[in-house]
Amino acid sequence: MPRIHIFGASGSGVSTLGARIADLLCVPHIDSDRLYWAPTDPPFVAPRPLSERLALLQELTPATGSWVFSGSAIGWAAPIEPFYELIVFLRLDPAIRMDRLRRRELERYGARIEPGGDMAKASAAFFAWAAAYDTAGVDRRSRVAHERWLGSRTAPILRLDSSQPVEALARAVLSAVEAL
């Protein structure tokens, strides 16, 4: 069974596809956000210390195990990068991606992210950060940083347009797994 890393821009469907592939392969799904961020309310405000993140990462993604690791973790997940047997890079038109993100965030948090809500300011900052993915430089999570990282990988890379239905994406990943 494989060790698969799925990543891309926020809102491109990385976590959704990661969960689906893990379900189909009957292996654990580990999402980088669950490791990177300490559980808080509101969420995503306190990063875990690197030592805690790495301990969780290495516990949940053993070199001899099978798993699906989803999310961008360039740099901090370096200890497990040599274990990747397949890397899946999701791309999505920025306008579609941002629409997905807005709908997802409204569904999750409702009025909390609207003007006057306790998460409004953080949500606006998140949307601005996410919108810059395709134009930002290498110093942050961006298309150019992801492409640079991909250029130094030795594992097979599968690039997918995530405007396709999840089941079509899953079939493409499973075909790539079978070819390993």
Residue pairs with C-beta under 8 A, 6 or more apart in sequence:
1 25
1 27
1 66
2 25
2 66
2 85
2 86
2 177
2 180
3 61
3 65
3 66
3 67
3 69
3 80
3 83
3 84
3 85
3 86
4 18
4 21
4 67
4 68
4 69
4 84
4 85
4 86
4 87
4 88
4 173
4 177
5 68
5 69
5 70
5 81
5 84
5 86
5 87
5 88
5 155
6 14
6 17
6 18
6 21
6 68
6 69
6 70
6 71
6 87
6 88
6 90
6 173
7 14
7 70
7 71
7 72
7 73
7 87
7 88
7 89
7 90
7 146
8 14
8 72
8 89
8 90
8 91
8 92
8 146
8 162
9 90
9 91
9 92
9 94
9 97
9 130
9 133
9 134
9 141
9 143
10 97
10 101
10 130
10 133
10 141
11 92
11 97
11 98
11 100
11 101
11 104
11 130
12 90
12 91
12 92
12 97
12 162
13 90
13 92
13 100
13 162
13 166
13 169
14 70
14 71
14 72
14 90
15 31
15 33
15 70
15 71
16 166
17 70
17 88
17 90
17 162
17 166
17 169
17 170
17 173
18 29
18 31
18 68
18 69
18 70
18 71
19 29
19 31
19 68
19 70
20 166
20 167
20 169
20 170
21 29
21 68
21 170
21 173
21 174
22 28
22 29
22 67
22 68
23 29
24 170
24 174
25 66
25 68
25 174
25 177
27 65
27 66
27 67
27 68
28 60
28 65
28 66
28 67
28 68
29 67
29 68
29 70
30 57
30 60
30 61
30 67
30 68
30 69
30 70
31 69
31 70
31 71
32 69
32 70
32 71
32 72
32 73
32 77
33 44
33 71
35 48
35 53
35 56
35 57
35 60
35 73
36 47
36 48
36 53
36 71
36 73
36 76
37 43
37 44
37 45
37 46
37 47
37 48
38 46
38 47
38 48
40 46
42 109
42 112
42 118
42 119
42 122
44 122
44 126
45 122
47 53
48 56
50 76
53 76
54 76
54 79
57 73
57 77
57 79
57 80
58 79
58 80
60 67
61 67
61 69
61 80
61 83
63 80
63 83
69 77
69 80
69 84
72 141
72 146
74 141
74 145
74 146
74 149
81 153
84 153
84 155
85 155
85 156
85 180
86 155
86 156
86 158
86 173
86 176
86 177
86 180
87 150
87 153
87 155
87 156
87 157
87 158
88 157
88 158
88 160
88 173
88 176
89 146
89 150
89 157
89 158
89 159
89 160
90 160
90 161
90 162
90 169
91 143
91 159
91 160
91 161
91 162
92 100
92 161
92 162
92 163
93 163
94 131
94 133
94 134
96 163
97 130
97 133
98 127
98 130
98 131
101 127
101 130
102 127
105 113
105 123
105 126
105 127
106 113
109 117
109 119
109 123
111 117
112 118
112 119
112 120
112 123
113 119
113 120
113 123
114 120
117 123
132 140
132 142
133 141
133 142
133 143
134 142
134 143
135 142
136 142
136 143
136 144
136 145
137 144
137 145
138 144
138 145
138 148
139 145
150 157
156 176
156 179
156 180
158 172
158 173
158 176
160 169
160 172
160 173
162 169
